[in-house]
Amino acid sequence: MKRSSKLVLAAVALSLSSCTGIGGGGLSDYYGLVRPQSVRVGDGGMTVTAPREWNRQRRLFFDDVRWVEDWTLNGPLLDNMSFISGLPHGRYLIQTNRRDAQQVPRFHSNMTAPEIQSMLESAFRVRGGAVDFKTLSLQPRQFVGQPGFQFDFEHLDSDEVWRKGRAVAAVIDGRLYLIMIDAVRSHYYPEALADLEALVASAQLRR
């Protein structure tokens, strides 16, 4: 997701927050309320159950990749929960302009965990505005009953704020499935991490 897109949406949210809650009134144009029940994410290829209410971000300002969906709890500059519901072989994680000097690699079904980690890092650097990116750990982990991996990271963005994240993912039948939290390192990441774990535990594939 573009950092500039986050800034635009955050500005809209801040300007309206004094007169209406997220999911109501003017902000309903940009967010949809996600209740704590089973919901389909992305293109519908995966379902999850949120442990509490979150806000689905409309795709008005974001890259329209149908397998990717983003939620936020407190606003996209503070916390962002991303879902990938079966990205196929040969497709991009984000919309890509061939004329851009820096490119985010396409996903390939034979990618290893380190290669997917590198693809995610490039997305944060090229399109997310990260000026420093650190991998904290990369380890095997089961996801939706299949062998996968967990990737922990932190990054400093051009707004001079450190953010921290965790991605849990697996390649299943040649498609990438992933749930990831990315949030401001102080306060917001610890608060959202338990929700990530609940979402990962609840995730199911729809085939």
N, C-alpha and C positions, 0 to 999 in steps of 0.2 A: 504494500500500500504506500502511496506517495505521502511523504511527510507534509508537503504543501496541501494535499487534500485533507489531511487531518487538521491542519491549521484552519482551513476554511470552515470545516464542519464544527470544530471546537468554538470558533468565533460565533457561529450561528447559535450553538448551544448556550454559550455564556450570555449572549444578548437576550435570550428568551427565558433563561432559567429563573429570573426574578418574578416572572408572571405565570409560569406554568411548569408542571413537572414533566419529566421525560416520559414520552408515550402519551401525553395528553396535550390538547391545544395545538399551538404552532409546531412544537417539536415532533408531533406525530407525522409531519411531512418528511422527517429525516430518520426517525427511529420507529421500530415496531416492538411492542412489549413481548418478551418471551417468558411464559409462565413456567413454573416448575412441574413440567409434565413432558412426556416423550414428544419430541419434535424432529422433523426432518431438517437436515442442513445441506448447504450447497445445492447440488442438483437433485437431492432427495435420496442419494445412494447410501446415506448413513443417518441414523437417528441417535439422539442423545437426550438425557434428562438433566436439566439444570437444577442445582440444589436450592436456588432462589431465583427471583426475577432478574433477568438481564434485558438488554436492549439490542435488538437486531438493527444493524446499520443499513439503511437503504442504500442502493447502489447508485444513487444520483451522482456522488462525488468520487466513487471508487472504481477501480478497474473491474470491468464486467467479465469476469471469468466464472462461468456458471458452476464450476466445481468448488469455488472458494466463497466462504461467507465469513463475515466479521460481526462480533458482538462487542458491546462495551457496557461497563457497570457505571462508571463515573465520567465518561467522556473519552474520546479516542486518543487524546494526548496523555491521559493518565493510565488507562488500561485497555487492552484489546485482546479478545479471544478469537482466534482464527480457526476455521475448519476447512479441511480439504476432503471432499467426499468421493475420491476415486479419480484423481487426475490421470488421464490416459498417457500412454507412451507417445512421445514426440510433441507434447503440448507444453506451453509456457505456464509457469505459476502466476505470472502477471502479464498484462498486455505489453508488448514489446514493439518498439519502432526500429526497424532495420537500420535506419540512419543514425541511431544513437551510437556514440563512441564506445560506451560500455554496455555490455549485454549480460542479461541473466540467462544462464544455460537452460535449454529445454530439459524437461524430465524424460529420462529413459528408463524403461522397465527393468533393465539390468543394473541400475545404479546401486552401489553399496551405501551403507549408512554414512560413511565419511563423505561420499560424493553428494548425497542429499544434503548433508550438513553444509557442505561448501556451496551448494546451490542456494540454500536459505540465507547463508551469510552474504552472498553476492546480491540477493534481493534487498537485504537491509542496507548494504553499502550503496548500491546503484540507485535504488528507488526510494529507500527509506531515510537517506541522509545520514547514515552512520559514519562518523569520522574515526571511530575506534571500535573494534569488535573483538571480544574475547570469548573463546570457547572454554567453558568451565569443566564440562565433562561430556562424554559420549559413551553410552553403555547399552548393552542389550536389554530389551524389555518387551514383554508380551503386550500386544494391543489387539483388541477384538478377537482374542483367542489365537492369534498368529504371532510368529516371531517378528519382533520389530526392534525399535531402539528408542532411547531417551536422550535428548540433546539439551544441555543446560548452557546458557550463554548470558552475556551482558554487553551493552553497547552504549557508547557516548554519541549523541546526535548533535546536529548543527545548532540546536537550541541550548546546548551545554547542559543537558540533563542526562544522567545515567539511567538506563532502563535495563531490566533483567527479564529473562524469559526461559521457558521450558517448552520443548516440543516432544510429543510422543507420537510415533508414526510407524507405519509398516507398508511394505509393498505387497499387495495381495492380488493375484491373478493379473500381474502386470500394471496395476494401478496404485497410485499413491494415496493413502489415507492418513490424515494427520489432525491432531488437535494441539494448539499452541497458545500459551499465554505470553504476552509481552506488555510489561507495565513499568511505571516509574519504580525504581529500585527501592526507595524508601517508602514504607507504608503500603503502597498500592499493590506491589508484587506479593508481599506476604499475605495480604488480605485475599487476593484472587487465586493464590496457589491451591488452596483447598478446593475451590470450585473447579479448577482444571482437573484435579485428581478425581473428583466426583463425576465429571463429564467423561473422562477417560474410562472409568469403571462402568459407566452406563452405556457406552457406545456400542451400537450394533449395526451390522451391514444389512442393507436391503438389496437383494439380488433378484 
